[in-house]
């Protein structure tokens, strides 16, 4: 008689898509809000805010990866917002003189700050990637160990194998005086 099949975990297929849709909807509403709040001569500042909030949404999507077992949607949105945020910020700062919003010194200072922020972000991404690779490398021996057949305590080789190295017996304590 065979044993019944093991139950499989139930897949949750809608939460990642719903979470991704909510992030995209929030982005669209926020971008429209910025363009409605700022007048035509202040669209430079609207672009700056859109870029900053895209980076915050990138961080939010990255943190939202923990809510799913297969966070493909959250990871894609995190990378998309990351790219969008830095692209909008770099373009807004690079095109700042056409808006007559800042001087050339402020423009170069803004570009310097953006390059430093990008360096920090890329360093953190590399650090995280290294940590993920280290975890994957640690899982390889574990997976191989799980596949091996379990040794029996009743087998001859296990029973005769010393588990503790031989050592001299402990010395007895000195006798007590009466």
URHU-V709106 format. One record per residue. N is the residue number from 0. RES is the residue in one small letter. PSI is psi as a letter, one per 30 degrees, with the letter a starting at -180 (NA if undefined). NEAR is the number of other ideal C-beta (glycine too) atoms within 12 Angstrom. Layout:
n;res;psi;near
N;RES;PSI;NEAR
N;RES;PSI;NEAR
//
This chain:
n;res;psi;near
0;x;k;3
1;x;l;4
2;x;l;5
3;x;l;6
4;x;k;6
5;x;k;6
6;x;k;6
7;x;k;6
8;x;k;8
9;x;k;7
10;x;k;11
11;x;j;15
12;x;f;13
13;x;f;12
14;x;e;19
15;x;e;27
16;x;e;20
17;x;e;18
18;x;e;30
19;x;e;30
20;x;e;17
21;x;e;22
22;x;e;35
23;x;e;24
24;x;e;16
25;x;e;23
26;x;e;30
27;x;e;18
28;x;e;17
29;x;e;24
30;x;e;27
31;x;e;15
32;x;e;16
33;x;e;27
34;x;f;20
35;x;e;14
36;x;e;16
37;x;k;21
38;x;l;12
39;x;e;12
40;x;f;12
41;x;g;19
42;x;f;25
43;x;e;32
44;x;e;23
45;x;e;27
46;x;e;32
47;x;e;31
48;x;e;25
49;x;e;34
50;x;e;36
51;x;e;27
52;x;f;28
53;x;e;37
54;x;e;32
55;x;e;23
56;x;e;37
57;x;e;35
58;x;e;22
59;x;e;26
60;x;e;36
61;x;e;27
62;x;f;19
63;x;f;28
64;x;f;27
65;x;f;15
66;x;f;21
67;x;k;25
68;x;e;15
69;x;i;17
70;x;h;24
71;x;e;19
72;x;e;27
73;x;e;34
74;x;e;26
75;x;e;25
76;x;e;36
77;x;e;33
78;x;e;23
79;x;e;24
80;x;e;36
81;x;e;30
82;x;e;21
83;x;e;30
84;x;e;36
85;x;e;31
86;x;e;22
87;x;e;32
88;x;e;33
89;x;e;27
90;x;e;22
91;x;e;34
92;x;e;33
93;x;e;24
94;x;g;21
95;x;e;28
96;x;f;18
97;x;f;16
98;x;f;24
99;x;h;15
100;x;e;23
101;x;l;22
102;x;l;13
103;x;e;15
104;x;e;12
105;x;e;19
106;x;e;24
107;x;e;17
108;x;e;16
109;x;e;29
110;x;e;24
111;x;e;16
112;x;e;20
113;x;e;29
114;x;e;19
115;x;e;14
116;x;e;23
117;x;e;23
118;x;e;15
119;x;e;16
120;x;e;26
121;x;e;16
122;x;e;14
123;x;e;18
124;x;e;20
125;x;e;14
126;x;e;14
127;x;e;18
128;x;e;14
129;x;e;14
130;x;e;14
131;x;e;16
132;x;e;14
133;x;e;13
134;x;e;13
135;x;e;14
136;x;e;13
137;x;f;14
138;x;f;14
139;x;e;14
140;x;e;12
141;x;e;13
142;x;e;12
143;x;e;10
144;x;e;13
145;x;f;11
146;x;f;10
147;x;k;10
148;x;k;8
149;x;k;11
150;x;k;14
151;x;k;10
152;x;f;12
153;x;f;10
154;x;l;12
155;x;e;10
156;x;e;11
157;x;e;13
158;x;e;12
159;x;f;10
160;x;k;12
161;x;k;10
162;x;f;10
163;x;k;6
164;x;k;7
165;x;k;7
166;x;l;8
167;x;k;6
168;x;l;6
169;x;k;6
170;x;k;7
171;x;l;7
172;x;l;6
173;x;l;6
174;x;l;6
175;x;k;6
176;x;k;4
177;x;NA;3
//
